[in-house]
């Protein structure tokens, strides 16, 4: 069985790639935004690699990243990207 949240996401993206993982109601009219396991896994892996390419890592401490997003898919992409890159996410 998977051990970390990243492992679980990778597993679920492989087993049920098109299954909706998150659904956000955007307004009172019921417009929604959805995110599947595969979409989140792809976004997190891509953005996580981009984060690692842009920072310098000191081996004595884990880097931190401030997340300035409202609740929704951009926040989830940012948070999971940090997990993929082994960066401590600091949501504000």
Residue pairs with C-beta under 8 A, 6 or more apart in sequence:
2 8
2 10
2 11
4 83
5 80
5 83
6 44
6 80
6 83
6 84
9 37
9 40
9 41
9 44
9 80
10 41
12 19
12 21
12 37
12 41
13 37
13 38
13 40
13 41
13 42
16 37
17 36
17 37
17 38
18 36
18 37
18 38
19 36
19 37
20 34
20 35
20 36
21 35
21 36
21 37
21 40
22 34
22 35
22 40
22 73
22 76
23 32
23 33
23 34
23 35
24 32
24 33
24 34
24 71
24 72
24 73
25 31
25 32
26 32
26 33
33 72
33 73
35 73
35 76
40 76
40 77
40 80
43 77
43 80
43 81
44 77
44 80
44 81
44 83
44 84
45 84
46 81
47 77
47 78
47 81
47 84
48 80
48 81
48 82
48 83
48 84
48 85
48 87
49 84
49 85
50 81
51 65
51 81
51 82
51 85
51 87
52 85
55 63
55 87
57 63
62 86
62 87
62 88
63 87
63 88
64 87
64 88
64 89
64 90
65 78
65 82
65 87
65 88
65 89
65 90
66 90
66 91
66 92
67 75
67 78
67 79
67 82
67 89
67 90
67 91
67 92
68 92
69 75
69 78
69 91
75 91
78 89
79 89
79 91
81 87
82 88
82 89
83 89
